[in-house]
């Protein structure tokens, strides 16, 4: 069993109310090989919602209280992001999941790059809040691009 970001399975839970459907990942859900979750929704965030980025440091810094997750309008949503990540971790552990495929670049789910906190569209090397927590707990994380590369060029 693996875990997948809900938006990648066709669920319209992105901040803008859309999805990022990847048919190959939806098939894993449909065949019972995976479960999906959206940490931001689990944390109580509405859909749609204002864009958010990690500000003042990395995801690890958010967990240690040195950085925050802020919306483009300046609202601090750190508590919601952390709560959603913790709920996603609890679900993954309950399902004995050791690998997840999470949405690239997301402030929750990014695994290689995230937006830089300036809301300018610039990306930097880093991870999202949920990815950071999963990695701290021994869960392997990849994004949809790495997954697709692995199935087309195994």
N, C-alpha and C positions, 0 to 999 in steps of 0.2 A: 504494500500500500504506500502511495506517495501523496503528498499534499500539493495543491496547485492554487495559485491566486485565482479567486473567483472570476475576475475580469477576463482572464485568459480562457475561461470555459464558456464565455458568452453571456455571463451575468452582467447586467448594466449597473455596475457599482463604482465605476471610476469617478473621480471628482467632478467630471463634466457630465455625468449621467450616461456615459457610453460604456462599451466593453472593448476588449482587445482580443476578440475571439481567435484562438488558434485551434483549428479543427482537430489536429492530432491530439491535443490535450483534452478537448471535449470528449473525444472517443475514449480516453482513459477513464473519465468520469462515467460515461455511458456504459462501459463494460465492467464497472465496479472495481477498477484497479487503483482508483484515486478518490480523494475527497477534495472539495474546494472550500476556501474560506477567504474572507476579505478582512484583514486586521483593522482597517479604518472603520468599517461598518461594525465589526465586533466591539470596537471602542466607543460606539455611540455616535459616530459621525453620520450626518445625513447624506443622501445622494439626491441631487448634486450637492457639492460643497465647494467652498473657496479653495483654490490651489494652496498647498502648503509645502514648505521646504525646511530643512534642518538649518538653523541659524546659529552661528557662534562656535562651530566645532563639528565633530563627527557624531555618528549614531552612538558610539561608545561613550562620547562625552555627554550625550543626552541621558544615557543610563546612569552616569555618575553625577548628574546635576550641573554639568558645566556648560551645556548647550541646550537649546530649546527647539521645538517645532512650532513654527509660526505660519499663519496664513498670509496671503498677499495683502490682506486688510489690517494686519498687525495683531490678530487674535492669537493668543497662546493656546495651542491645542496639544501640547506635550502630554498632558495627562491622558487624553483620549488615545493618542498614538501608543503610549506605553500600555494602557489597559487593553487595547486591542491586540497588541503583540503578546501580552501575557495570556490572554484567552486563546489566541492561535496556538501558542506553545502548549497550553494545557490540552487542547484538542489533538494536536499532533502526538503528544505523549500518550494520551488515552488510546489513540489508534496505532500506537507503536510505529510511528512514521519516523524514518531516519533520513529521508531525502525529500526535498521540496523544490518545486519550480515556481519561482516568484517573478512578478512583473519588473522588468528592467527599468532602471532610473527612478523608481518610485521612492518617496521619502519613507515609506514603510518597507517596501519589498526589494528595492534595488540591491543588487549583489556585487556589482563592479563599479558602477557609476551612479551618482545622484546629482541633482541640481545643486548649485553652489550656495544657495541661501540668499541670493540677490534678486531672484525672480526675473532674471535677464535671459533665461534659456541656456545659460552656460552650465556645463556639466563638469564635475570633478571626480576623481577616483574616490570611491567610498561605498558604504553600504547603508541600507535603510534600517529603521528602528527594529522591525521584526527580524530581518536578516541577521542583525547583530545579536539579538537575543537567541535566535535559533543556533547560530554558530557557537555562542557561549555554552550552549547545551548539547553540542555534539551532533546537530542536525546539518547535513550537507545541503547547501543552497546553490541552485543555478538559476539563470534566467531563461526565458523562452528562446532567446537567440542561441544560447549554448545547447539547449535541448534540441532545437531544430537542426543545429549543426551536427549533433551526435547521432541523430536518426538518419540524416542524409549522407553523412560521411563517417560511419561507425569505426 
